[in-house]
Amino acid sequence: MTTGQGQAWAGPPGAAPQGPMPPGAAPHGQTQHGPVPHGQVLHGQVQHGPAQYGPAQPGWGQQGVAPQPVPAGPWPGPAGRAPGVAAAATPLPAAAAGTVAPEWAGPQAPGAWAPAPAAAAPRLQQPSAPPPVPALPGPPAAAPPPVPALPGPPGDGPFAAASRRTPFPKLVLVELRKLSGTLSDRILLALAPIVLVGITVLIHTGADYASSYASAAEQISPTFYTVRVGHVLLHAVLIKLIAGEWQHRSAQPTLLAQPSRARYFLAQATVVLMLWLVAAVLQLVTTLLVAPGAISGVGATYLLGHRPGWVIGVCVLGSLLTILVALTVAMLVPNAAGALAIYFATVPVMLTISGLAPQVFAWVDPSSAAAALATLAPVDGPAPVIVSLLLWAGLLGLAGYRVARRDLA
């Protein structure tokens, strides 16, 4: 049993309590327990036992409240147990955020039932703001990495140089370097002008009689035949360049540097055009220098001095038609050795057929237009010229189509 001041007392059963225990005194004896009448007060103390805490039977479970004397002096709490220490009010702990505190209905009369308090409207407490979290000591935060700049238009660095489009003159220079890339190419380039000049002189000085140059057509015929056979070495260099590109896969670096096949073909066409101009100019200059002396040497009068345009036309047109034949063979046969064999076998055969059956060969002769210009065509009229031009133009177009779709791998 506890006193009104929260202290326990002990004694024999039925003995009266000795009064409140002084602060710090230890109780002795046995604590009184047992049933008592409901609400019985013992010297201002409440008897605890089965009457207050027990089974839920009639007469059980009630708790009587006795008037308590007001103690003199401070309440003997934890801070007031030691003599000479002033008591301090202990603050109650604050309710947690969101809890509901029920209302107290007041003390009950002795012997009355203690009904459960009526459910009151919940009163929510406003949660207090959380205390600020102190910053933990540690190394300073590292600065975020810089955002890489997005690639923009090419400037002046190595990337810009690699991204810049290859100029067309440089492509032409590359093809010209390929034209003389090997020792055999350089030998052919050195011998081609010598052979052209030698054949021109040989054909013009082959006649021993003045009757051979009696007419203008007879005087220009050596020029026409020189154009057909005098440019074979220049054509051989061209065939090695075009056909060797696909045989040795030397076109791969060029197309890797610039993937446009159209610009690649235009660069090669420019080289072909330059070779044609060189051959035509060399043929024209040689003819104008050799023909007057050769014709006058046999006692004939040189009649072509009054018709220089005629001579120029035959030289230029004949050189163009023969070089287009070489270009067609080189594009159709992607092998340098095979293309050269076909070309050098075709030229003598064509010359032989033109001598044996000129009226038949005129329909397929690539030089029919030059022969008609030189008034040496075996068939009168433009029909053989048109047919031969359409035939060789179709072959050249077919060759270009195959080259455009040819695989480099």
ABEGO torsion letter per residue (X at the ends): XBBAAGBBBBEBBGBBBAEBBBBGBBBBEBBBBEBBBBGBBBGGBBBBEAAABBBBBBGBGBBBBBBBBBBBEBBBBAAAABBGBBBBBBBBBBBBBGBBBBBBAEBBBBGBBBBBBBBBBBBBBBBBBBBBBBBBBBBBBBBBBBBBBBBBBBBABAAAAAABBBBAAAAAAAAAAAAAABAAAAAAAAAAAAAAAAAAAAAAAABABAAAAABAAAAAAAAAAAAAAAAAAAAAAAAAAAAAAAAAGAAAAAAAABABAAAAAAAAAAAAAAAAAAAAAAAAAAAAAAAAAAAAAAGBBBAAAABAAAAAAAAAAAAAAAAAAAAAAAAABABAAAAAAAAAAAAAAAAAAAAABAAAAAAABAAAAAAAAAGABABBEAAAAAAAAAAAAAAAAAAAAAAAABBAX
